[in-house]
Amino acid sequence: MSNSVSKRPLLKPFSLLLLFLSSFLLLRLFLSSSATAKATATATASVFTSSVSETVPPPPLVRIRRTFRSYDDYVKLQLNKTLDSRLRRVWATRDWDRKVRVFTRFFSDLAAEGLLSNSSAALCIGARLGQEVAALRGLGVSGAVGMDLAPAPPLVVRGDFHRQPFPDASFDFEFSNVFDHALYPDRFAAEVERTLRPGGFAVLHVAVHRRGDKYSANDLLGGVDGLLALFNHSRLVRSRKVDAFGLDTEVVIQKLKH
């Protein structure tokens, strides 16, 4: 009896020690797990934040160079070049034959590809005095006509490429080398498609690797893809590098038949 009584005090401190050690180990394990979870959450948030901050909107395909107080101010700027008496004198004299020859070569190549024929109703957009119209008529395309803000009879009629003065599906063929002068490139493209007949062709000379002059209203940042993105009802036939009075790329598109 005395022996059993003497052993009980020894068991109680030992049990308390075991309980203390167990509690200590559980606490350490809990704190370690919490720290790991917090570090993982912080790392995940950091990666997510980094990916969001690095996501930037795509660059514009066509950049408009400047704003105008009104559309009339834009038209006046364009007419400053078209109606410049010195330039018109150059275009009508020493520049005339050279440009007609170059345009004749371009249009002859297009005719050889079957994109243009003598029976084509053809429109030259932004034709100024009409050298490209003269080239087409010289090749036998008698239905060729030019359009510009300032008319130049008998080759060029008055018209704005943002709202062409022609009915829907008027032309089999349209040519322009003034896309960079469009203040509203999407309207320019929409009007080309509106006035082209289904299956008709449009040929554009544009500046992809060069900047336009001070009268240019836009820069084509997306290259040929940036141009094609504006034409919702057409397909690309081909594009090629050219040397065309400061423009470097020729793009041929065809309006879809359906």
PyRosetta script that sets phi, psi and omega in degrees:
from pyrosetta import init, pose_from_sequence

init()
pose = pose_from_sequence("MSNSVSKRPLLKPFSLLLLFLSSFLLLRLFLSSSATAKATATATASVFTSSVSETVPPPPLVRIRRTFRSYDDYVKLQLNKTLDSRLRRVWATRDWDRKVRVFTRFFSDLAAEGLLSNSSAALCIGARLGQEVAALRGLGVSGAVGMDLAPAPPLVVRGDFHRQPFPDASFDFEFSNVFDHALYPDRFAAEVERTLRPGGFAVLHVAVHRRGDKYSANDLLGGVDGLLALFNHSRLVRSRKVDAFGLDTEVVIQKLKH")
pose.set_psi(1, -44.1)
pose.set_omega(1, 179.3)
pose.set_phi(2, -66.9)
pose.set_psi(2, -33.8)
pose.set_omega(2, 179.2)
pose.set_phi(3, -65.3)
pose.set_psi(3, -45.1)
pose.set_omega(3, -179.1)
pose.set_phi(4, -64.6)
pose.set_psi(4, -34.8)
pose.set_omega(4, 179.7)
pose.set_phi(5, -69.1)
pose.set_psi(5, -34.5)
pose.set_omega(5, -178.7)
pose.set_phi(6, -72.5)
pose.set_psi(6, -24.4)
pose.set_omega(6, -177.1)
pose.set_phi(7, -84.9)
pose.set_psi(7, -24.1)
pose.set_omega(7, -175.0)
pose.set_phi(8, -60.9)
pose.set_psi(8, -42.4)
pose.set_omega(8, 178.6)
pose.set_phi(9, -61.1)
pose.set_psi(9, -25.8)
pose.set_omega(9, 179.7)
pose.set_phi(10, -74.5)
pose.set_psi(10, -31.9)
pose.set_omega(10, -178.4)
pose.set_phi(11, -73.7)
pose.set_psi(11, -33.7)
pose.set_omega(11, -174.6)
pose.set_phi(12, -66.8)
pose.set_psi(12, -48.3)
pose.set_omega(12, 175.8)
pose.set_phi(13, -60.6)
pose.set_psi(13, -36.4)
pose.set_omega(13, -179.4)
pose.set_phi(14, -65.7)
pose.set_psi(14, -40.8)
pose.set_omega(14, 178.7)
pose.set_phi(15, -64.6)
pose.set_psi(15, -40.1)
pose.set_omega(15, 177.9)
pose.set_phi(16, -63.7)
pose.set_psi(16, -38.2)
pose.set_omega(16, 179.0)
pose.set_phi(17, -64.1)
pose.set_psi(17, -43.5)
pose.set_omega(17, 178.2)
pose.set_phi(18, -62.2)
pose.set_psi(18, -42.1)
pose.set_omega(18, 179.5)
pose.set_phi(19, -62.6)
pose.set_psi(19, -41.2)
pose.set_omega(19, 179.7)
pose.set_phi(20, -64.2)
pose.set_psi(20, -45.6)
pose.set_omega(20, -179.7)
pose.set_phi(21, -64.1)
pose.set_psi(21, -40.0)
pose.set_omega(21, 179.6)
pose.set_phi(22, -63.9)
pose.set_psi(22, -43.9)
pose.set_omega(22, 179.8)
pose.set_phi(23, -63.9)
pose.set_psi(23, -40.1)
pose.set_omega(23, -179.9)
pose.set_phi(24, -62.8)
pose.set_psi(24, -44.8)
pose.set_omega(24, -179.8)
pose.set_phi(25, -65.3)
pose.set_psi(25, -39.6)
pose.set_omega(25, 178.8)
pose.set_phi(26, -64.7)
pose.set_psi(26, -39.4)
pose.set_omega(26, 178.6)
pose.set_phi(27, -64.6)
pose.set_psi(27, -44.0)
pose.set_omega(27, 178.4)
pose.set_phi(28, -60.8)
pose.set_psi(28, -42.8)
pose.set_omega(28, -179.3)
pose.set_phi(29, -64.2)
pose.set_psi(29, -40.9)
pose.set_omega(29, 179.5)
pose.set_phi(30, -64.2)
pose.set_psi(30, -45.8)
pose.set_omega(30, -179.9)
pose.set_phi(31, -64.4)
pose.set_psi(31, -39.0)
pose.set_omega(31, 179.7)
pose.set_phi(32, -65.4)
pose.set_psi(32, -42.0)
pose.set_omega(32, 179.5)
pose.set_phi(33, -65.5)
pose.set_psi(33, -40.0)
pose.set_omega(33, 179.4)
pose.set_phi(34, -64.5)
pose.set_psi(34, -41.1)
pose.set_omega(34, 179.6)
pose.set_phi(35, -65.3)
pose.set_psi(35, -40.1)
pose.set_omega(35, 179.6)
pose.set_phi(36, -65.5)
pose.set_psi(36, -43.2)
pose.set_omega(36, 179.7)
pose.set_phi(37, -63.2)
pose.set_psi(37, -41.1)
pose.set_omega(37, 179.9)
pose.set_phi(38, -65.0)
pose.set_psi(38, -41.8)
pose.set_omega(38, 179.5)
pose.set_phi(39, -64.7)
pose.set_psi(39, -40.2)
pose.set_omega(39, 179.1)
pose.set_phi(40, -64.7)
pose.set_psi(40, -43.4)
pose.set_omega(40, 179.4)
pose.set_phi(41, -64.1)
pose.set_psi(41, -40.6)
pose.set_omega(41, 179.2)
pose.set_phi(42, -64.2)
pose.set_psi(42, -42.3)
pose.set_omega(42, 179.4)
pose.set_phi(43, -64.7)
pose.set_psi(43, -42.2)
pose.set_omega(43, 179.1)
pose.set_phi(44, -63.0)
pose.set_psi(44, -44.2)
pose.set_omega(44, 178.6)
pose.set_phi(45, -63.0)
pose.set_psi(45, -37.4)
pose.set_omega(45, 179.9)
pose.set_phi(46, -64.3)
pose.set_psi(46, -43.6)
pose.set_omega(46, 179.0)
pose.set_phi(47, -63.9)
pose.set_psi(47, -43.6)
pose.set_omega(47, -179.8)
pose.set_phi(48, -62.7)
pose.set_psi(48, -46.3)
pose.set_omega(48, 179.7)
pose.set_phi(49, -61.6)
pose.set_psi(49, -40.1)
pose.set_omega(49, -179.8)
pose.set_phi(50, -64.2)
pose.set_psi(50, -42.9)
pose.set_omega(50, -178.3)
pose.set_phi(51, -66.9)
pose.set_psi(51, -36.1)
pose.set_omega(51, 179.4)
pose.set_phi(52, -69.0)
pose.set_psi(52, -43.1)
pose.set_omega(52, -177.6)
pose.set_phi(53, -67.3)
pose.set_psi(53, -25.5)
pose.set_omega(53, -179.2)
pose.set_phi(54, -86.9)
pose.set_psi(54, -7.7)
pose.set_omega(54, 179.0)
pose.set_phi(55, -83.5)
pose.set_psi(55, 113.1)
pose.set_omega(55, -178.6)
pose.set_phi(56, -120.7)
pose.set_psi(56, 150.5)
pose.set_omega(56, 179.2)
pose.set_phi(57, -64.9)
pose.set_psi(57, 149.0)
pose.set_omega(57, 179.8)
pose.set_phi(58, -64.4)
pose.set_psi(58, 151.8)
pose.set_omega(58, 179.2)
pose.set_phi(59, -68.3)
pose.set_psi(59, 153.9)
pose.set_omega(59, 178.6)
pose.set_phi(60, -65.9)
pose.set_psi(60, 147.4)
pose.set_omega(60, 179.2)
pose.set_phi(61, -79.5)
pose.set_psi(61, -31.9)
pose.set_omega(61, 176.8)
pose.set_phi(62, -131.6)
pose.set_psi(62, 125.3)
pose.set_omega(62, -179.2)
pose.set_phi(63, -104.7)
pose.set_psi(63, 125.3)
pose.set_omega(63, 175.8)
pose.set_phi(64, -79.0)
pose.set_psi(64, 128.7)
pose.set_omega(64, -172.0)
pose.set_phi(65, -72.2)
pose.set_psi(65, -39.1)
pose.set_omega(65, -173.8)
pose.set_phi(66, -153.2)
pose.set_psi(66, 164.6)
pose.set_omega(66, 176.5)
pose.set_phi(67, -106.4)
pose.set_psi(67, 157.2)
pose.set_omega(67, 179.7)
pose.set_phi(68, -125.5)
pose.set_psi(68, 149.7)
pose.set_omega(68, 178.4)
pose.set_phi(69, -65.8)
pose.set_psi(69, -30.0)
pose.set_omega(69, 179.2)
pose.set_phi(70, -155.3)
pose.set_psi(70, 165.4)
pose.set_omega(70, 177.3)
pose.set_phi(71, -65.7)
pose.set_psi(71, -32.1)
pose.set_omega(71, 177.3)
pose.set_phi(72, -60.8)
pose.set_psi(72, -36.5)
pose.set_omega(72, 178.3)
pose.set_phi(73, -65.0)
pose.set_psi(73, -38.8)
pose.set_omega(73, 176.1)
pose.set_phi(74, -63.1)
pose.set_psi(74, -45.8)
pose.set_omega(74, -179.9)
pose.set_phi(75, -61.7)
pose.set_psi(75, -41.1)
pose.set_omega(75, 179.6)
pose.set_phi(76, -61.5)
pose.set_psi(76, -39.9)
pose.set_omega(76, 178.3)
pose.set_phi(77, -62.4)
pose.set_psi(77, -43.9)
pose.set_omega(77, 180.0)
pose.set_phi(78, -65.1)
pose.set_psi(78, -39.6)
pose.set_omega(78, 179.8)
pose.set_phi(79, -69.1)
pose.set_psi(79, -24.1)
pose.set_omega(79, 176.8)
pose.set_phi(80, -57.7)
pose.set_psi(80, -35.4)
pose.set_omega(80, 178.4)
pose.set_phi(81, -83.1)
pose.set_psi(81, -47.1)
pose.set_omega(81, -175.9)
pose.set_phi(82, -62.0)
pose.set_psi(82, -36.1)
pose.set_omega(82, -176.6)
pose.set_phi(83, -99.0)
pose.set_psi(83, 5.6)
pose.set_omega(83, 178.2)
pose.set_phi(84, -61.6)
pose.set_psi(84, 119.4)
pose.set_omega(84, -173.1)
pose.set_phi(85, -63.3)
pose.set_psi(85, -36.2)
pose.set_omega(85, -179.8)
pose.set_phi(86, -67.4)
pose.set_psi(86, -45.2)
pose.set_omega(86, 179.4)
pose.set_phi(87, -64.3)
pose.set_psi(87, -41.8)
pose.set_omega(87, -179.6)
pose.set_phi(88, -64.0)
pose.set_psi(88, -34.5)
pose.set_omega(88, 177.3)
pose.set_phi(89, -66.4)
pose.set_psi(89, -41.1)
pose.set_omega(89, 177.4)
pose.set_phi(90, -65.5)
pose.set_psi(90, -45.3)
pose.set_omega(90, -179.2)
pose.set_phi(91, -61.7)
pose.set_psi(91, -33.5)
pose.set_omega(91, -174.7)
pose.set_phi(92, -85.9)
pose.set_psi(92, -13.7)
pose.set_omega(92, -175.7)
pose.set_phi(93, -118.5)
pose.set_psi(93, -96.8)
pose.set_omega(93, -171.7)
pose.set_phi(94, -66.8)
pose.set_psi(94, -23.6)
pose.set_omega(94, -180.0)
pose.set_phi(95, -85.9)
pose.set_psi(95, -19.5)
pose.set_omega(95, -170.3)
pose.set_phi(96, -60.8)
pose.set_psi(96, -58.1)
pose.set_omega(96, -176.0)
pose.set_phi(97, -62.0)
pose.set_psi(97, -40.2)
pose.set_omega(97, -179.1)
pose.set_phi(98, -62.0)
pose.set_psi(98, -46.1)
pose.set_omega(98, -178.6)
pose.set_phi(99, -69.4)
pose.set_psi(99, -38.7)
pose.set_omega(99, 177.3)
pose.set_phi(100, -60.5)
pose.set_psi(100, -41.3)
pose.set_omega(100, 179.0)
pose.set_phi(101, -62.8)
pose.set_psi(101, -44.7)
pose.set_omega(101, -178.4)
pose.set_phi(102, -65.6)
pose.set_psi(102, -45.2)
pose.set_omega(102, 179.0)
pose.set_phi(103, -64.0)
pose.set_psi(103, -37.1)
pose.set_omega(103, 178.0)
pose.set_phi(104, -60.7)
pose.set_psi(104, -40.4)
pose.set_omega(104, 178.2)
pose.set_phi(105, -64.3)
pose.set_psi(105, -44.9)
pose.set_omega(105, 178.5)
pose.set_phi(106, -60.5)
pose.set_psi(106, -47.9)
pose.set_omega(106, -176.1)
pose.set_phi(107, -70.2)
pose.set_psi(107, -31.3)
pose.set_omega(107, 176.0)
pose.set_phi(108, -63.4)
pose.set_psi(108, -41.0)
pose.set_omega(108, 176.9)
pose.set_phi(109, -62.5)
pose.set_psi(109, -41.4)
pose.set_omega(109, -179.9)
pose.set_phi(110, -66.8)
pose.set_psi(110, -38.7)
pose.set_omega(110, 177.2)
pose.set_phi(111, -64.4)
pose.set_psi(111, -39.0)
pose.set_omega(111, 178.9)
pose.set_phi(112, -64.5)
pose.set_psi(112, -27.3)
pose.set_omega(112, 177.7)
pose.set_phi(113, -83.6)
pose.set_psi(113, -4.8)
pose.set_omega(113, 179.8)
pose.set_phi(114, 83.4)
pose.set_psi(114, 16.4)
pose.set_omega(114, -179.1)
pose.set_phi(115, -90.4)
pose.set_psi(115, -9.0)
pose.set_omega(115, -172.5)
pose.set_phi(116, -151.8)
pose.set_psi(116, 140.7)
pose.set_omega(116, 177.8)
pose.set_phi(117, -142.4)
pose.set_psi(117, 171.0)
pose.set_omega(117, -179.7)
pose.set_phi(118, -62.7)
pose.set_psi(118, -23.3)
pose.set_omega(118, -178.8)
pose.set_phi(119, -90.7)
pose.set_psi(119, -0.4)
pose.set_omega(119, -177.5)
pose.set_phi(120, -68.9)
pose.set_psi(120, 136.3)
pose.set_omega(120, 167.0)
pose.set_phi(121, -83.9)
pose.set_psi(121, 112.7)
pose.set_omega(121, -170.0)
pose.set_phi(122, -118.7)
pose.set_psi(122, 140.2)
pose.set_omega(122, 178.1)
pose.set_phi(123, -122.7)
pose.set_psi(123, 132.9)
pose.set_omega(123, 173.5)
pose.set_phi(124, -109.1)
pose.set_psi(124, 116.4)
pose.set_omega(124, -173.4)
pose.set_phi(125, -92.0)
pose.set_psi(125, 127.8)
pose.set_omega(125, -178.1)
pose.set_phi(126, 70.9)
pose.set_psi(126, 47.1)
pose.set_omega(126, -169.4)
pose.set_phi(127, -85.2)
pose.set_psi(127, -6.3)
pose.set_omega(127, -177.9)
pose.set_phi(128, 52.2)
pose.set_psi(128, -112.1)
pose.set_omega(128, -179.1)
pose.set_phi(129, -85.9)
pose.set_psi(129, -13.2)
pose.set_omega(129, 171.6)
pose.set_phi(130, 102.1)
pose.set_psi(130, 28.8)
pose.set_omega(130, 177.9)
pose.set_phi(131, -59.6)
pose.set_psi(131, -39.5)
pose.set_omega(131, 180.0)
pose.set_phi(132, -68.7)
pose.set_psi(132, -31.9)
pose.set_omega(132, 176.1)
pose.set_phi(133, -67.5)
pose.set_psi(133, -42.5)
pose.set_omega(133, 178.0)
pose.set_phi(134, -61.2)
pose.set_psi(134, -38.1)
pose.set_omega(134, 178.4)
pose.set_phi(135, -64.7)
pose.set_psi(135, -43.7)
pose.set_omega(135, 179.5)
pose.set_phi(136, -64.1)
pose.set_psi(136, -45.6)
pose.set_omega(136, 179.8)
pose.set_phi(137, -65.7)
pose.set_psi(137, -33.9)
pose.set_omega(137, 177.0)
pose.set_phi(138, -64.8)
pose.set_psi(138, -27.4)
pose.set_omega(138, 177.6)
pose.set_phi(139, -84.5)
pose.set_psi(139, -5.0)
pose.set_omega(139, 178.8)
pose.set_phi(140, 105.3)
pose.set_psi(140, 2.5)
pose.set_omega(140, 178.5)
pose.set_phi(141, -85.0)
pose.set_psi(141, 82.3)
pose.set_omega(141, -171.9)
pose.set_phi(142, -70.0)
pose.set_psi(142, -20.4)
pose.set_omega(142, -179.3)
pose.set_phi(143, -86.7)
pose.set_psi(143, 15.5)
pose.set_omega(143, -179.0)
pose.set_phi(144, -79.4)
pose.set_psi(144, 140.7)
pose.set_omega(144, 176.9)
pose.set_phi(145, -144.6)
pose.set_psi(145, 150.1)
pose.set_omega(145, 176.8)
pose.set_phi(146, -106.2)
pose.set_psi(146, 160.7)
pose.set_omega(146, 178.5)
pose.set_phi(147, -138.8)
pose.set_psi(147, 135.3)
pose.set_omega(147, 176.8)
pose.set_phi(148, -155.5)
pose.set_psi(148, 165.9)
pose.set_omega(148, 178.3)
pose.set_phi(149, -60.4)
pose.set_psi(149, -34.8)
pose.set_omega(149, 175.8)
pose.set_phi(150, -111.3)
pose.set_psi(150, 123.5)
pose.set_omega(150, -178.5)
pose.set_phi(151, -71.1)
pose.set_psi(151, 155.5)
pose.set_omega(151, 175.3)
pose.set_phi(152, -140.6)
pose.set_psi(152, 78.5)
pose.set_omega(152, -177.7)
pose.set_phi(153, -60.5)
pose.set_psi(153, 147.5)
pose.set_omega(153, 4.7)
pose.set_phi(154, -95.0)
pose.set_psi(154, 3.7)
pose.set_omega(154, -172.6)
pose.set_phi(155, -90.6)
pose.set_psi(155, -29.2)
pose.set_omega(155, -170.1)
pose.set_phi(156, -126.8)
pose.set_psi(156, 128.8)
pose.set_omega(156, 176.8)
pose.set_phi(157, -102.0)
pose.set_psi(157, 163.5)
pose.set_omega(157, 178.8)
pose.set_phi(158, -74.5)
pose.set_psi(158, 136.7)
pose.set_omega(158, 177.6)
pose.set_phi(159, -177.1)
pose.set_psi(159, 154.2)
pose.set_omega(159, -179.8)
pose.set_phi(160, -112.0)
pose.set_psi(160, 125.1)
pose.set_omega(160, -176.6)
pose.set_phi(161, -69.5)
pose.set_psi(161, -10.9)
pose.set_omega(161, 173.3)
pose.set_phi(162, -78.7)
pose.set_psi(162, -18.9)
pose.set_omega(162, 176.0)
pose.set_phi(163, -153.4)
pose.set_psi(163, 83.4)
pose.set_omega(163, -175.6)
pose.set_phi(164, -60.2)
pose.set_psi(164, 141.8)
pose.set_omega(164, -178.4)
pose.set_phi(165, -86.6)
pose.set_psi(165, 40.2)
pose.set_omega(165, -176.7)
pose.set_phi(166, -129.2)
pose.set_psi(166, 151.4)
pose.set_omega(166, 176.9)
pose.set_phi(167, -67.3)
pose.set_psi(167, 166.8)
pose.set_omega(167, 175.9)
pose.set_phi(168, -58.3)
pose.set_psi(168, 146.7)
pose.set_omega(168, 173.1)
pose.set_phi(169, 53.9)
pose.set_psi(169, 45.9)
pose.set_omega(169, -178.1)
pose.set_phi(170, -87.1)
pose.set_psi(170, -23.1)
pose.set_omega(170, -168.5)
pose.set_phi(171, -128.5)
pose.set_psi(171, 149.4)
pose.set_omega(171, 173.6)
pose.set_phi(172, -90.3)
pose.set_psi(172, -21.6)
pose.set_omega(172, -171.8)
pose.set_phi(173, -149.1)
pose.set_psi(173, 134.3)
pose.set_omega(173, 175.0)
pose.set_phi(174, -133.6)
pose.set_psi(174, 139.6)
pose.set_omega(174, 179.7)
pose.set_phi(175, -129.4)
pose.set_psi(175, 142.2)
pose.set_omega(175, 174.3)
pose.set_phi(176, -153.9)
pose.set_psi(176, 142.9)
pose.set_omega(176, 171.6)
pose.set_phi(177, -123.8)
pose.set_psi(177, 26.7)
pose.set_omega(177, -178.5)
pose.set_phi(178, -124.0)
pose.set_psi(178, 23.7)
pose.set_omega(178, 179.3)
pose.set_phi(179, -56.2)
pose.set_psi(179, -36.2)
pose.set_omega(179, -177.5)
pose.set_phi(180, -66.9)
pose.set_psi(180, -12.2)
pose.set_omega(180, 177.8)
pose.set_phi(181, -89.8)
pose.set_psi(181, -1.6)
pose.set_omega(181, -177.7)
pose.set_phi(182, -77.3)
pose.set_psi(182, 123.9)
pose.set_omega(182, 175.5)
pose.set_phi(183, -76.0)
pose.set_psi(183, -29.5)
pose.set_omega(183, 178.0)
pose.set_phi(184, -123.4)
pose.set_psi(184, 83.9)
pose.set_omega(184, -176.0)
pose.set_phi(185, -56.7)
pose.set_psi(185, -34.7)
pose.set_omega(185, -180.0)
pose.set_phi(186, -66.3)
pose.set_psi(186, -35.4)
pose.set_omega(186, 177.1)
pose.set_phi(187, -70.7)
pose.set_psi(187, -39.3)
pose.set_omega(187, 176.0)
pose.set_phi(188, -54.1)
pose.set_psi(188, -51.4)
pose.set_omega(188, -177.9)
pose.set_phi(189, -64.6)
pose.set_psi(189, -42.0)
pose.set_omega(189, -178.7)
pose.set_phi(190, -63.2)
pose.set_psi(190, -36.7)
pose.set_omega(190, 179.7)
pose.set_phi(191, -71.7)
pose.set_psi(191, -35.9)
pose.set_omega(191, 174.8)
pose.set_phi(192, -61.0)
pose.set_psi(192, -47.3)
pose.set_omega(192, -179.0)
pose.set_phi(193, -67.5)
pose.set_psi(193, -35.0)
pose.set_omega(193, -180.0)
pose.set_phi(194, -64.8)
pose.set_psi(194, -43.3)
pose.set_omega(194, -174.3)
pose.set_phi(195, -89.4)
pose.set_psi(195, -7.7)
pose.set_omega(195, 172.9)
pose.set_phi(196, -80.8)
pose.set_psi(196, 143.0)
pose.set_omega(196, 172.9)
pose.set_phi(197, -77.5)
pose.set_psi(197, 151.1)
pose.set_omega(197, 175.7)
pose.set_phi(198, -54.8)
pose.set_psi(198, 129.5)
pose.set_omega(198, -176.3)
pose.set_phi(199, 89.7)
pose.set_psi(199, -7.2)
pose.set_omega(199, 179.3)
pose.set_phi(200, -74.6)
pose.set_psi(200, 165.1)
pose.set_omega(200, -174.8)
pose.set_phi(201, -116.7)
pose.set_psi(201, 143.8)
pose.set_omega(201, 172.3)
pose.set_phi(202, -123.2)
pose.set_psi(202, 135.2)
pose.set_omega(202, 179.1)
pose.set_phi(203, -120.3)
pose.set_psi(203, 123.3)
pose.set_omega(203, -178.3)
pose.set_phi(204, -120.7)
pose.set_psi(204, 130.6)
pose.set_omega(204, 170.1)
pose.set_phi(205, -99.3)
pose.set_psi(205, 120.6)
pose.set_omega(205, -174.6)
pose.set_phi(206, -132.1)
pose.set_psi(206, 165.0)
pose.set_omega(206, 177.2)
pose.set_phi(207, -100.9)
pose.set_psi(207, 107.5)
pose.set_omega(207, 177.5)
pose.set_phi(208, -97.2)
pose.set_psi(208, -41.4)
pose.set_omega(208, -175.7)
pose.set_phi(209, -108.8)
pose.set_psi(209, 5.7)
pose.set_omega(209, 178.6)
pose.set_phi(210, -131.1)
pose.set_psi(210, 158.9)
pose.set_omega(210, 174.2)
pose.set_phi(211, -94.0)
pose.set_psi(211, 146.6)
pose.set_omega(211, 178.3)
pose.set_phi(212, -75.4)
pose.set_psi(212, -176.9)
pose.set_omega(212, -179.2)
pose.set_phi(213, -84.1)
pose.set_psi(213, -173.5)
pose.set_omega(213, -175.0)
pose.set_phi(214, -68.4)
pose.set_psi(214, -13.5)
pose.set_omega(214, 178.6)
pose.set_phi(215, -90.7)
pose.set_psi(215, -7.2)
pose.set_omega(215, 178.8)
pose.set_phi(216, -66.3)
pose.set_psi(216, 138.9)
pose.set_omega(216, -178.9)
pose.set_phi(217, -99.8)
pose.set_psi(217, -15.3)
pose.set_omega(217, -178.4)
pose.set_phi(218, -146.1)
pose.set_psi(218, 161.9)
pose.set_omega(218, 173.1)
pose.set_phi(219, -120.4)
pose.set_psi(219, 133.3)
pose.set_omega(219, -178.2)
pose.set_phi(220, -87.8)
pose.set_psi(220, 92.3)
pose.set_omega(220, -175.4)
pose.set_phi(221, -79.2)
pose.set_psi(221, -29.7)
pose.set_omega(221, -176.6)
pose.set_phi(222, -87.4)
pose.set_psi(222, 9.0)
pose.set_omega(222, 180.0)
pose.set_phi(223, 61.9)
pose.set_psi(223, -149.3)
pose.set_omega(223, -179.3)
pose.set_phi(224, -61.6)
pose.set_psi(224, -38.2)
pose.set_omega(224, 178.8)
pose.set_phi(225, -63.0)
pose.set_psi(225, -38.3)
pose.set_omega(225, 178.1)
pose.set_phi(226, -63.8)
pose.set_psi(226, -35.7)
pose.set_omega(226, 177.5)
pose.set_phi(227, -70.2)
pose.set_psi(227, -47.1)
pose.set_omega(227, -177.0)
pose.set_phi(228, -63.4)
pose.set_psi(228, -29.9)
pose.set_omega(228, -179.1)
pose.set_phi(229, -62.8)
pose.set_psi(229, -19.7)
pose.set_omega(229, 179.9)
pose.set_phi(230, -82.7)
pose.set_psi(230, -19.2)
pose.set_omega(230, -176.7)
pose.set_phi(231, -99.7)
pose.set_psi(231, 104.8)
pose.set_omega(231, -172.9)
pose.set_phi(232, -86.5)
pose.set_psi(232, -12.7)
pose.set_omega(232, -174.8)
pose.set_phi(233, -128.4)
pose.set_psi(233, 32.7)
pose.set_omega(233, -177.1)
pose.set_phi(234, -139.8)
pose.set_psi(234, 165.4)
pose.set_omega(234, 176.4)
pose.set_phi(235, -126.1)
pose.set_psi(235, 154.3)
pose.set_omega(235, 176.8)
pose.set_phi(236, -77.9)
pose.set_psi(236, 127.1)
pose.set_omega(236, 173.3)
pose.set_phi(237, -89.0)
pose.set_psi(237, -50.1)
pose.set_omega(237, 176.1)
pose.set_phi(238, -171.1)
pose.set_psi(238, 165.7)
pose.set_omega(238, 169.9)
pose.set_phi(239, -140.7)
pose.set_psi(239, 151.5)
pose.set_omega(239, -179.8)
pose.set_phi(240, -153.6)
pose.set_psi(240, 159.8)
pose.set_omega(240, 176.6)
pose.set_phi(241, -79.8)
pose.set_psi(241, 137.9)
pose.set_omega(241, 178.0)
pose.set_phi(242, -138.8)
pose.set_psi(242, 166.9)
pose.set_omega(242, 172.1)
pose.set_phi(243, -118.1)
pose.set_psi(243, 97.6)
pose.set_omega(243, -169.3)
pose.set_phi(244, -131.8)
pose.set_psi(244, 77.5)
pose.set_omega(244, 174.0)
pose.set_phi(245, 54.5)
pose.set_psi(245, 50.5)
pose.set_omega(245, 178.4)
pose.set_phi(246, 91.4)
pose.set_psi(246, -7.6)
pose.set_omega(246, 177.1)
pose.set_phi(247, -104.5)
pose.set_psi(247, 147.4)
pose.set_omega(247, -168.7)
pose.set_phi(248, -119.1)
pose.set_psi(248, -4.6)
pose.set_omega(248, -175.1)
pose.set_phi(249, -138.0)
pose.set_psi(249, 134.0)
pose.set_omega(249, 175.4)
pose.set_phi(250, -107.3)
pose.set_psi(250, 125.4)
pose.set_omega(250, -179.6)
pose.set_phi(251, -117.8)
pose.set_psi(251, 128.4)
pose.set_omega(251, 178.3)
pose.set_phi(252, -114.3)
pose.set_psi(252, 123.1)
pose.set_omega(252, 177.1)
pose.set_phi(253, -123.7)
pose.set_psi(253, 158.1)
pose.set_omega(253, 177.8)
pose.set_phi(254, -125.5)
pose.set_psi(254, 131.6)
pose.set_omega(254, 177.1)
pose.set_phi(255, -70.3)
pose.set_psi(255, 133.7)
pose.set_omega(255, -178.7)
pose.set_phi(256, -66.3)
pose.set_psi(256, 148.0)
pose.set_omega(256, -178.3)
pose.set_phi(257, -81.0)
pose.set_psi(257, -18.2)
pose.set_omega(257, -179.0)
pose.set_phi(258, -123.9)
pose.dump_pdb("model.pdb")
